[in-house]
Amino acid sequence: MGFFNSFGMLIYSHAKELFPISISGTIMTLVNFFTMAGGAIFMPLIGRVVESFPKINHAYPAEAYHLAFLICFLGMAASVVFYAFSKKE
C-alpha cells in the first residue's frame, strides 16, 4: 500500500509546474480540495452500489463487492489514461 500511495504525491509537483508560480498556492489548494471532495463523494456512492444488492443472511453478496471494486479499478484506469495525455513540462 505504501508503494502505490507514494505516487499520489506526484500530482502536487506536476500541478505546480503546469501553472505560473504566482498562483501555485491556489493550485495546491485546488488539488487538496478535489482530493478530499473526491473521497467524500465517491465513497458514499460506492456504498450505495453495494447496498443496491439484496442481503443474503445479513450480508451482501460477493458480487456487490466485485462491482464496487470494478468501479474503483475503472476509475483508476481512467485517471491513468487522462494523466497520460496531460502536458509535460
C-alpha atoms as an extended CHARMM CRD file, in Angstrom:
* protein
*
        89  EXT
         1         1  MET       CA              0.0000000000        0.0000000000        0.0000000000  PROA      1               0.0000000000
         2         2  GLY       CA              2.8510000000        2.3810000000        0.7700000000  PROA      2               0.0000000000
         3         3  PHE       CA              4.4150000000        1.7560000000       -2.6280000000  PROA      3               0.0000000000
         4         4  PHE       CA              1.3020000000        2.5880000000       -4.6250000000  PROA      4               0.0000000000
         5         5  ASN       CA              0.2140000000        5.5080000000       -2.4470000000  PROA      5               0.0000000000
         6         6  SER       CA              3.5750000000        7.2070000000       -2.8080000000  PROA      6               0.0000000000
         7         7  PHE       CA              2.7590000000        8.1050000000       -6.4080000000  PROA      7               0.0000000000
         8         8  GLY       CA             -0.1180000000       10.2710000000       -5.1960000000  PROA      8               0.0000000000
         9         9  MET       CA              2.3730000000       12.9530000000       -4.1900000000  PROA      9               0.0000000000
        10        10  LEU       CA              3.4760000000       13.4200000000       -7.7980000000  PROA      10              0.0000000000
        11        11  ILE       CA              0.2710000000       15.2590000000       -8.6820000000  PROA      11              0.0000000000
        12        12  TYR       CA              1.2740000000       18.1380000000       -6.4210000000  PROA      12              0.0000000000
        13        13  SER       CA              4.5700000000       18.8100000000       -8.1640000000  PROA      13              0.0000000000
        14        14  HSD       CA              3.0830000000       18.2180000000      -11.5930000000  PROA      14              0.0000000000
        15        15  ALA       CA              0.1650000000       20.5860000000      -10.9660000000  PROA      15              0.0000000000
        16        16  LYS       CA              2.5010000000       23.2430000000       -9.5850000000  PROA      16              0.0000000000
        17        17  GLU       CA              4.7170000000       23.0450000000      -12.6840000000  PROA      17              0.0000000000
        18        18  LEU       CA              1.7780000000       23.3760000000      -15.0810000000  PROA      18              0.0000000000
        19        19  PHE       CA              0.7880000000       26.8290000000      -13.8080000000  PROA      19              0.0000000000
        20        20  PRO       CA              2.6290000000       30.0850000000      -13.1150000000  PROA      20              0.0000000000
        21        21  ILE       CA              4.3450000000       30.3230000000       -9.7300000000  PROA      21              0.0000000000
        22        22  SER       CA              2.1500000000       33.3060000000       -8.8380000000  PROA      22              0.0000000000
        23        23  ILE       CA             -0.9010000000       31.0280000000       -8.4710000000  PROA      23              0.0000000000
        24        24  SER       CA              0.8640000000       27.9350000000       -7.0980000000  PROA      24              0.0000000000
        25        25  GLY       CA             -0.8800000000       28.3200000000       -3.7180000000  PROA      25              0.0000000000
        26        26  THR       CA             -4.2620000000       28.3190000000       -5.4080000000  PROA      26              0.0000000000
        27        27  ILE       CA             -3.3220000000       25.2430000000       -7.4250000000  PROA      27              0.0000000000
        28        28  MET       CA             -2.2040000000       23.3520000000       -4.3010000000  PROA      28              0.0000000000
        29        29  THR       CA             -5.4640000000       24.3160000000       -2.6040000000  PROA      29              0.0000000000
        30        30  LEU       CA             -7.4830000000       23.0050000000       -5.5510000000  PROA      30              0.0000000000
        31        31  VAL       CA             -5.5370000000       19.7240000000       -5.6360000000  PROA      31              0.0000000000
        32        32  ASN       CA             -6.1720000000       19.2570000000       -1.9070000000  PROA      32              0.0000000000
        33        33  PHE       CA             -9.8340000000       20.1990000000       -2.2320000000  PROA      33              0.0000000000
        34        34  PHE       CA            -10.5670000000       17.8350000000       -5.1000000000  PROA      34              0.0000000000
        35        35  THR       CA             -8.6410000000       15.0200000000       -3.4240000000  PROA      35              0.0000000000
        36        36  MET       CA            -10.7840000000       15.3310000000       -0.3010000000  PROA      36              0.0000000000
        37        37  ALA       CA            -14.0160000000       16.0450000000       -2.1880000000  PROA      37              0.0000000000
        38        38  GLY       CA            -13.4360000000       13.0160000000       -4.4030000000  PROA      38              0.0000000000
        39        39  GLY       CA            -13.2550000000       10.7320000000       -1.3900000000  PROA      39              0.0000000000
        40        40  ALA       CA            -16.1730000000       12.4310000000        0.3120000000  PROA      40              0.0000000000
        41        41  ILE       CA            -18.3980000000       11.9630000000       -2.7260000000  PROA      41              0.0000000000
        42        42  PHE       CA            -17.0650000000        8.7020000000       -4.1800000000  PROA      42              0.0000000000
        43        43  MET       CA            -17.1400000000        6.5260000000       -1.0470000000  PROA      43              0.0000000000
        44        44  PRO       CA            -20.8610000000        7.0450000000       -0.2760000000  PROA      44              0.0000000000
        45        45  LEU       CA            -21.6400000000        6.3160000000       -3.9300000000  PROA      45              0.0000000000
        46        46  ILE       CA            -19.7210000000        3.0410000000       -3.7350000000  PROA      46              0.0000000000
        47        47  GLY       CA            -21.6880000000        2.2620000000       -0.5740000000  PROA      47              0.0000000000
        48        48  ARG       CA            -24.9180000000        2.8310000000       -2.4870000000  PROA      48              0.0000000000
        49        49  VAL       CA            -23.7370000000        0.4020000000       -5.1650000000  PROA      49              0.0000000000
        50        50  VAL       CA            -23.1090000000       -2.2840000000       -2.5300000000  PROA      50              0.0000000000
        51        51  GLU       CA            -26.4300000000       -1.5400000000       -0.8270000000  PROA      51              0.0000000000
        52        52  SER       CA            -28.2890000000       -1.9180000000       -4.1320000000  PROA      52              0.0000000000
        53        53  PHE       CA            -27.7710000000       -5.6860000000       -3.8430000000  PROA      53              0.0000000000
        54        54  PRO       CA            -30.1240000000       -7.6830000000       -1.6050000000  PROA      54              0.0000000000
        55        55  LYS       CA            -28.6780000000       -9.0080000000        1.6430000000  PROA      55              0.0000000000
        56        56  ILE       CA            -28.2260000000      -12.7480000000        1.9770000000  PROA      56              0.0000000000
        57        57  ASN       CA            -28.0140000000      -13.9850000000        5.5810000000  PROA      57              0.0000000000
        58        58  HSD       CA            -27.4380000000      -10.4440000000        6.8820000000  PROA      58              0.0000000000
        59        59  ALA       CA            -24.5430000000       -9.8270000000        4.4740000000  PROA      59              0.0000000000
        60        60  TYR       CA            -24.1520000000       -8.5020000000        0.9700000000  PROA      60              0.0000000000
        61        61  PRO       CA            -23.1500000000      -10.9940000000       -1.7250000000  PROA      61              0.0000000000
        62        62  ALA       CA            -19.6350000000      -11.1120000000       -3.1350000000  PROA      62              0.0000000000
        63        63  GLU       CA            -20.9380000000       -9.7560000000       -6.4510000000  PROA      63              0.0000000000
        64        64  ALA       CA            -21.7330000000       -6.4410000000       -4.7530000000  PROA      64              0.0000000000
        65        65  TYR       CA            -18.1270000000       -6.0350000000       -3.7070000000  PROA      65              0.0000000000
        66        66  HSD       CA            -16.8560000000       -7.2330000000       -7.0730000000  PROA      66              0.0000000000
        67        67  LEU       CA            -18.8560000000       -4.4790000000       -8.7650000000  PROA      67              0.0000000000
        68        68  ALA       CA            -17.7040000000       -1.8800000000       -6.2490000000  PROA      68              0.0000000000
        69        69  PHE       CA            -14.0430000000       -2.7820000000       -6.7620000000  PROA      69              0.0000000000
        70        70  LEU       CA            -14.5530000000       -2.8930000000      -10.5340000000  PROA      70              0.0000000000
        71        71  ILE       CA            -15.8560000000        0.6710000000      -10.4160000000  PROA      71              0.0000000000
        72        72  CYS       CA            -12.7930000000        1.7000000000       -8.3910000000  PROA      72              0.0000000000
        73        73  PHE       CA            -10.4830000000       -0.0790000000      -10.8440000000  PROA      73              0.0000000000
        74        74  LEU       CA            -12.1420000000        1.5680000000      -13.8400000000  PROA      74              0.0000000000
        75        75  GLY       CA            -11.8070000000        4.9540000000      -12.1520000000  PROA      75              0.0000000000
        76        76  MET       CA             -8.0890000000        4.3800000000      -11.6020000000  PROA      76              0.0000000000
        77        77  ALA       CA             -7.6470000000        3.1630000000      -15.1790000000  PROA      77              0.0000000000
        78        78  ALA       CA             -9.4370000000        6.2660000000      -16.4990000000  PROA      78              0.0000000000
        79        79  SER       CA             -7.2070000000        8.5010000000      -14.3860000000  PROA      79              0.0000000000
        80        80  VAL       CA             -4.0920000000        6.8320000000      -15.8220000000  PROA      80              0.0000000000
        81        81  VAL       CA             -5.3770000000        7.4140000000      -19.3550000000  PROA      81              0.0000000000
        82        82  PHE       CA             -6.1970000000       11.0700000000      -18.6380000000  PROA      82              0.0000000000
        83        83  TYR       CA             -2.8390000000       11.5970000000      -16.9460000000  PROA      83              0.0000000000
        84        84  ALA       CA             -1.0150000000       10.0710000000      -19.9040000000  PROA      84              0.0000000000
        85        85  PHE       CA             -2.3840000000       12.8550000000      -22.1000000000  PROA      85              0.0000000000
        86        86  SER       CA             -1.5620000000       15.6990000000      -19.7080000000  PROA      86              0.0000000000
        87        87  LYS       CA              1.0070000000       18.3360000000      -20.6090000000  PROA      87              0.0000000000
        88        88  LYS       CA              4.5940000000       17.5170000000      -19.8900000000  PROA      88              0.0000000000
        89        89  GLU       CA              6.9330000000       20.3720000000      -18.9760000000  PROA      89              0.0000000000
